[in-house]
Amino acid sequence: MSESSFHKKGQSKLASEAARKDALHRIRSAQLTRRSPEAWAAAIQQGDRDALSQAITLSESNRLEDLRILTTIFNALKPITTKGTPSNRIGITGVPGVGKSTFIEAFGHELLDRGHRVAVLAIDPSSSRSGGSLMGDKTRMNGLSNEALAFVRPSPTSTNLGGVARGTYEAILLCEAAGFDRILVETVGVGQSETAVRDLTDAFILLMLPGGGDELQGIKRGIMEMADLLVINKDDGGNRPLARETASQYEQALRLFPPTLGGHTVQVHTTSALEKHGIDAVVDAVDGMVNQWSENGWFGSQRQKQRLRQLDAHVHALARIARLNATTSAESSWIHLQQEVVDDQRHPLEAAQAWSKLQTAQEP
């Protein structure tokens, strides 16, 4: 075994152990908090970062008691009254190596310079051992993490599809309650299931690399159709001519796409997150789209649909949690149903309906 491979494995082991300890610390801190849900809600709205972080930890929990506490916290939060749009929720995704974290760092600082308070929910891949986030994005966003008016929170995907963590929607609401008016959701990567991110945010930014000829063929059309804004990053140095050419290719491709539901034109921008140029134009473009959506009613309609999708998602999630917290008899029934499906004695749909009937019969 080479020295470099040994070093990498050692780093991986240390990162996994650090993630495990961090996850346990956050969970225990949330469980040991003795404040009432009402006091907890008040602390969040006063900008208490520990209270905010612990509440987000509750949203990621599979314990029914934690979710009940979180519900009480939400009910205790006072309505936020602000002029105009209460917040902007911005999803950011991109191909591997595109520099999402560097872009978000520059994007976040531009928002701070404009007087906004910025929260970044960086969805990290989960450790296969501990289930905890590897904390990579927070490490790469040192500058933003140290800003008084910014909040960076890595969360593990916990094997969820869509590059988002379970509880991300609640984390967004909690950050808004804490006074953050620009919520950036960074996802694991690009894929068909990134629709989950689109369903959580107002505007969806897709980052691409210069040299998009091959990517234009390889990336799924669906993810491009979901994007509200395309950004060709790394428009610097020798990449500059290629970045401009790539932007032109995407502009031509977008002309073949159907009209957007929000009535806006999908723009293509080039940026260099490293050199901090082009970022202000992206912020202007997002603000312009949100203003247009607010005027034509699309903004409010989109958020209403998102709330309904969250209702559906929570119904499914609570059904899964109910299985995890099932009584001995219910657990036995679940195992029996699973075995019948494995043995092809029951269709999965039939087994799911049987489980649903069993759960309904057991309700008080």
C-alpha positions in Angstrom: 0.0 0.0 0.0 1.4 3.4 -1.0 2.0 6.1 1.5 -0.5 8.4 -0.2 -3.3 5.8 -0.2 -2.7 5.1 3.4 -2.8 8.8 4.2 -6.2 9.1 2.3 -7.7 6.2 4.2 -6.5 7.7 7.5 -8.1 11.0 6.6 -11.3 9.2 5.7 -11.4 7.4 9.0 -10.7 10.5 10.9 -13.4 12.4 9.0 -15.9 9.6 9.7 -15.1 9.6 13.4 -15.3 13.4 13.6 -18.7 13.3 11.8 -20.0 10.6 14.2 -18.9 12.6 17.3 -20.4 15.8 15.9 -23.7 14.1 15.1 -23.9 12.6 18.6 -23.0 16.0 20.2 -25.7 17.8 18.3 -28.3 15.1 19.1 -27.4 15.0 22.8 -27.4 18.8 23.0 -30.9 19.0 21.5 -32.2 16.2 23.8 -30.7 17.8 26.9 -32.1 21.2 26.3 -34.4 22.0 29.1 -36.1 25.1 27.7 -39.8 24.8 27.0 -40.8 24.8 23.3 -42.2 28.3 23.8 -38.9 29.5 25.2 -37.1 27.6 22.4 -39.2 29.4 19.8 -38.4 32.8 21.4 -34.7 32.0 21.4 -34.8 31.2 17.7 -36.5 34.4 16.8 -34.0 36.3 19.0 -31.2 34.9 16.8 -29.9 32.2 19.2 -27.8 30.0 16.9 -27.6 27.1 19.3 -31.4 27.1 19.6 -31.6 27.2 15.8 -29.1 24.4 15.3 -30.8 22.2 17.9 -34.2 22.7 16.4 -32.8 21.7 12.9 -31.4 18.6 14.6 -34.9 17.8 15.8 -36.2 18.1 12.2 -33.7 15.4 11.1 -34.7 13.0 13.9 -36.6 9.8 13.5 -38.0 10.0 17.0 -41.7 10.8 17.2 -41.2 12.7 20.4 -38.6 14.9 18.8 -41.0 15.7 15.9 -43.8 16.5 18.4 -41.5 19.0 20.2 -40.6 20.5 16.8 -44.3 20.9 16.0 -44.8 22.7 19.3 -41.9 25.0 18.5 -43.4 25.9 15.1 -46.8 26.6 16.7 -45.1 28.9 19.2 -43.2 30.9 16.5 -44.7 34.3 16.0 -45.7 35.2 12.5 -43.0 37.0 10.7 -44.3 40.3 9.1 -42.0 41.9 6.6 -42.6 44.2 3.6 -42.8 42.5 0.3 -41.4 39.0 -0.2 -40.5 37.5 3.2 -37.5 35.6 2.0 -35.9 34.1 -1.1 -35.2 30.4 -1.1 -32.5 29.5 -3.7 -31.5 26.0 -4.7 -28.0 25.6 -6.1 -26.8 22.5 -7.9 -24.2 21.6 -10.4 -22.0 19.0 -12.1 -19.1 17.6 -10.1 -16.1 19.9 -10.0 -18.0 23.0 -10.9 -17.1 24.7 -7.6 -20.5 24.9 -5.9 -19.0 25.8 -2.5 -16.7 28.5 -3.9 -19.6 29.9 -5.8 -21.9 29.9 -2.8 -19.2 31.6 -0.7 -18.9 34.4 -3.2 -22.7 34.5 -3.8 -23.3 34.7 0.0 -20.9 37.6 0.5 -22.5 39.5 -2.3 -25.9 39.1 -0.6 -24.4 40.2 2.7 -22.9 43.3 1.1 -26.5 44.1 -0.1 -27.8 44.0 3.5 -29.3 40.5 3.6 -28.9 37.8 6.2 -27.8 34.6 4.6 -28.3 31.0 5.7 -26.7 28.1 3.8 -28.1 24.6 4.2 -25.2 22.5 2.7 -26.5 19.0 2.1 -23.5 16.7 2.5 -23.3 13.0 1.6 -23.8 10.8 4.7 -21.0 8.8 6.3 -21.8 5.1 5.6 -20.8 4.3 9.2 -22.2 7.0 11.3 -24.8 8.5 9.1 -23.4 11.9 9.9 -22.5 14.7 7.5 -18.8 14.8 6.6 -18.8 18.6 7.2 -16.9 19.3 4.0 -19.0 22.3 2.8 -18.7 24.1 6.1 -14.9 23.6 5.9 -14.8 25.1 2.4 -17.0 28.1 3.4 -14.7 29.4 6.2 -15.2 33.0 5.3 -19.0 32.8 5.2 -19.2 30.7 8.3 -17.4 33.4 10.3 -19.7 36.2 9.2 -22.0 37.5 12.0 -25.0 37.7 9.6 -24.5 34.3 8.0 -25.3 30.8 9.1 -23.9 27.6 7.5 -25.4 24.3 8.4 -24.2 21.0 6.9 -26.9 18.2 7.1 -26.5 14.6 6.1 -28.6 13.2 3.2 -29.2 10.1 5.3 -29.6 8.1 2.1 -32.5 10.4 0.9 -32.9 10.9 -2.8 -32.8 14.3 -4.4 -29.7 15.4 -2.8 -31.6 16.9 0.1 -31.9 15.9 3.8 -35.1 14.9 5.4 -36.2 18.0 7.4 -34.6 20.5 4.9 -38.0 22.3 4.5 -38.4 22.7 8.2 -34.7 23.9 8.4 -35.6 26.6 5.8 -38.6 27.7 7.9 -36.5 27.8 11.1 -33.8 29.9 9.4 -36.4 32.3 8.2 -37.9 32.5 11.8 -34.3 33.3 13.0 -34.3 36.3 10.7 -32.4 35.0 7.6 -34.0 36.3 4.4 -31.8 34.6 1.9 -31.7 30.8 2.2 -29.3 28.9 0.0 -29.7 25.2 -0.4 -26.6 23.5 -1.8 -27.2 20.0 -3.0 -25.0 16.9 -3.3 -25.0 16.9 -7.1 -27.0 16.7 -10.3 -29.5 13.9 -11.0 -33.0 13.1 -12.0 -34.2 13.2 -8.4 -33.0 16.8 -8.0 -36.7 17.7 -8.4 -36.8 17.4 -4.6 -34.6 20.5 -4.4 -36.8 22.4 -6.9 -39.8 21.6 -4.8 -38.2 23.3 -1.7 -37.0 26.5 -3.3 -38.2 29.6 -5.2 -35.4 29.9 -7.6 -33.2 27.1 -8.9 -29.6 27.7 -10.2 -27.8 25.2 -12.2 -24.0 25.5 -12.3 -22.1 24.2 -15.3 -18.4 24.0 -16.4 -16.9 25.6 -19.5 -16.9 23.1 -22.4 -20.5 22.2 -22.2 -20.7 20.4 -25.6 -20.3 17.0 -24.0 -22.3 18.0 -20.9 -25.1 19.4 -23.1 -25.5 15.9 -24.5 -24.9 14.0 -21.2 -26.9 16.0 -18.6 -30.5 15.1 -18.4 -32.9 17.5 -20.2 -35.2 17.4 -17.1 -32.7 19.1 -14.8 -32.2 21.9 -17.4 -36.0 22.4 -17.8 -36.2 22.8 -14.0 -33.4 25.4 -13.9 -34.4 29.1 -13.6 -30.9 30.3 -14.2 -27.9 28.7 -15.8 -24.4 29.8 -14.7 -21.2 28.8 -16.4 -18.6 29.0 -13.6 -14.8 29.1 -13.8 -14.9 31.9 -16.5 -11.3 32.9 -15.8 -7.8 32.5 -17.2 -7.6 30.2 -20.2 -11.1 29.1 -19.7 -12.6 32.4 -20.6 -13.2 31.9 -24.4 -14.5 28.4 -23.8 -16.9 29.7 -21.0 -18.4 32.3 -23.4 -18.8 29.7 -26.1 -20.4 27.3 -23.7 -22.9 30.0 -22.6 -23.8 30.6 -26.2 -24.4 26.9 -26.8 -26.8 26.8 -23.8 -28.6 29.9 -24.9 -29.3 28.3 -28.2 -30.4 25.0 -26.6 -32.8 26.8 -24.2 -34.7 28.3 -27.2 -35.9 24.9 -28.0 -37.4 24.4 -24.5 -41.1 25.1 -23.7 -42.0 28.4 -22.0 -41.4 28.5 -18.3 -44.3 28.3 -15.9 -43.3 31.4 -14.1 -43.3 33.4 -17.4 -39.6 34.3 -17.1 -36.8 33.9 -19.5 -34.1 31.5 -18.4 -30.8 33.5 -18.6 -27.3 32.1 -19.0 -24.5 33.9 -17.1 -20.8 33.3 -16.8 -19.0 33.8 -13.5 -15.7 33.3 -11.8 -16.4 32.5 -8.2 -12.6 32.4 -7.6 -12.1 36.0 -9.0 -15.5 37.2 -7.8 -16.7 38.5 -11.1 -20.2 38.0 -12.6 -21.7 37.2 -9.1 -23.5 40.5 -8.8 -25.2 39.9 -12.1 -26.5 36.5 -10.9 -27.9 38.1 -7.7 -29.6 40.8 -9.9 -31.1 38.1 -12.1 -32.5 36.1 -9.2 -34.0 39.3 -7.7 -35.5 40.2 -11.0 -37.2 36.8 -11.4 -38.6 36.8 -7.8 -40.0 40.3 -8.4 -41.6 39.2 -11.6 -43.1 36.1 -9.9 -44.4 38.2 -7.1 -46.2 40.5 -9.5 -47.7 37.8 -11.7 -48.8 35.5 -8.8 -46.4 32.7 -9.6 -44.4 33.1 -6.4 -47.3 32.6 -4.0 -48.8 29.8 -6.2 -45.4 28.0 -6.2 -45.1 28.1 -2.4 -48.7 26.9 -1.9 -47.9 23.8 -4.1 -44.7 23.2 -2.2 -46.6 23.2 1.1 -48.9 20.5 -0.3 -46.0 18.5 -1.5 -44.5 18.7 2.0 -47.7 17.4 3.4 -47.5 14.4 1.1 -43.8 13.9 2.0 -44.5 14.0 5.7 -47.3 11.4 5.4 -44.9 9.0 3.8 -42.1 9.9 6.2 -44.3 9.4 9.3 -45.4 6.0 8.0 -41.7 5.0 7.8 -41.0 6.4 11.2 -44.0 4.5 12.6 -42.4 1.3 11.3 -39.2 2.2 13.0 -41.1 2.8 16.3 -43.5 -0.1 15.9 -44.6 -2.3 18.8 -43.4 -5.9 18.9 -46.6 -7.2 17.3 -46.6 -4.6 14.6 -42.9 -5.2 13.9 -43.6 -8.9 13.5 -46.4 -8.1 11.0 -44.1 -5.8 9.1 -41.4 -8.5 8.9 -44.0 -11.0 7.8 -45.2 -8.7 5.0 -41.7 -8.1 3.8 -41.0 -11.8 3.6 -44.2 -12.3 1.6 -43.1 -9.7 -0.9 -39.6 -11.2 -1.1 -41.1 -14.6 -1.8 -43.4 -13.1 -4.4 -46.5 -14.2 -2.5 -47.8 -10.6 -2.3 -47.5 -7.7 -4.7 -45.7 -4.7 -3.0 -48.8 -2.5 -3.5 -51.1 -5.1 -1.9 -48.6 -5.5 1.0 -48.5 -1.7 1.5 -52.3 -1.6 1.6 -52.4 -4.4 4.1 -49.9 -2.5 6.3 -51.9 0.7 6.0 -55.1 -1.1 7.2 -53.2 -2.6 10.1 -51.9 0.8 11.2 -55.4 2.3 10.9 -56.9 -0.6 13.0 -54.3 0.0 15.7 -55.0 3.8 16.0 -56.8 4.8 19.2 
